[in-house]
Amino acid sequence: MNRTQTPKPTEAELGILNVLWDRGEMTVRELHEAHYRDDGTGYTTSLKMLQIMHAKGLVERNDSQRAHVYRAAIDKEVTQKRFLADIVQRVFDGSPSQLVLQALGGQPNASREELDEIRALLDSIDSEKSS
């Protein structure tokens, strides 16, 4: 689905999507056990959330069996990019560099692997721009 057609997921919907992205297709019962088991949220809340998300186009439902099976209808990376673009615009005045500087400055515990990935990405962007 096109990102302009699909509404941006709420925080609660993102929690459900993260479970579906991580584990794949799930019944309502499986999702409820995986996501809400420890917080006291009722099964009917899980069902209602998935029904709302289905109506919004955030999840797809296979109702060929008695227990409906749900899966994410939107891509994780596309969703991350959409949220990131929104944060850059609203919080960092449209400056991706300010976001990166703030993120790295606030996280002195970045691993060597993470720093190497960041350097490789910056090198790749730099070489594309100078070509």
N, C-alpha and C positions, 0 to 999 in steps of 0.2 A: 504494500500500500504506500502511496505517496505521502510524504511527511506533511504536505500542506492539506491533505484530506483527513489525516488522522489527528485528533486532538493530542496535546501533550499530556502524558500520564501524570497523575497526581503522585504524591509521595507514597501513599498506600498502594496505588497501582504499580508503581515502580518496584515496591517490595515483592509483589506477586510476580511481576515480569522477571525480576532477578532469579527467583526460584525456577520459573519456567525456562529461562535461558540456560540456567545451570544444569537442570535435570531433564529437560525435554518435556514431552507430553505427560500430563497427569490428570487423574480424576479429581473432582472436587475434594473428596475424602483425602487423597494423597497430598494434595496441595495444603489442605487444612492441617494435616499432621506435620508436614514439613515446615510450614510458615507460621502457624498460629498456635502450635501445641502448648507452648509454655506461657502464653500471655492471657489465657482465659477467653479469647475471642471464640464465639460460637460458630458451629458449622454453617448455620444459615447465613452468617455474615460473609463467610468465604464464598458461599454459593451466590449471594447477592452481588458481591464484588465482581465475580467472574461474569455474571449476567450483564452487569453494567459495562464491563470492559468489552464484552462481546458486542454489545450494542454500539459501542464507540469504535469498534474495529481494532482494538488493541490485542485481542486474542481471537483465535478461531476455535470452533467447537465441532467435534465429531460426535454426532448423536446417533450413530448407527447401532450402538450398544445401549443397554439399560443405563449404565453409568456413563455419563457424558465425559469425554476426554478433551481437555483444553491444551492448546499450545500457543506460544507467543506468535502474533501475527505481524509484529514489527521487529526489525533487526536491532540488535543490541548496539552495534557500532553507530548506526544511523541515529539512534536515540541519544547516545552519548554525545555525538557531534552536535545534535540539535540543542541539547541542554547547555553544552559548552559554549556554543555560539551565543545563546541567550545570556549566559553569565558574563561573557566577554563584553557584550553590548551594555547590559544593565549595570554591572558592577565595576568594570574596568574601562569604561568610556571607549569601548571598541578596540582596546589595545591588547592583543594576545601576549605581547612581551611583558606587560604589567602582570597579567595573570600568571605567567610562568615564573617571573621573578618573585612574586608573592608566594607562590606554591613552593618553590625551592628554598626561599629564604625562611619559610615557616617550617620546613621539614629537614633539619640538619641530619636526619637519620636515613637519607636516601642511600640505598645500597650501591655498591660499585657497579653492579649490573644495570641498575636503573640509570645511573649517571652515564654509563657507556651507551645505553640505548638513546638517551637524550642527545649525546654528542653525535652519534651516528645519524640521528634524525636531522640535527642542525647542519651537519656536513652535507647531507643529501639535499636539503633545502637550499643551502648555499651554492652547491654545484649546479642545481637546476636554474637558479637565478643568474649565474654567471655564464650560462650556456647561450 
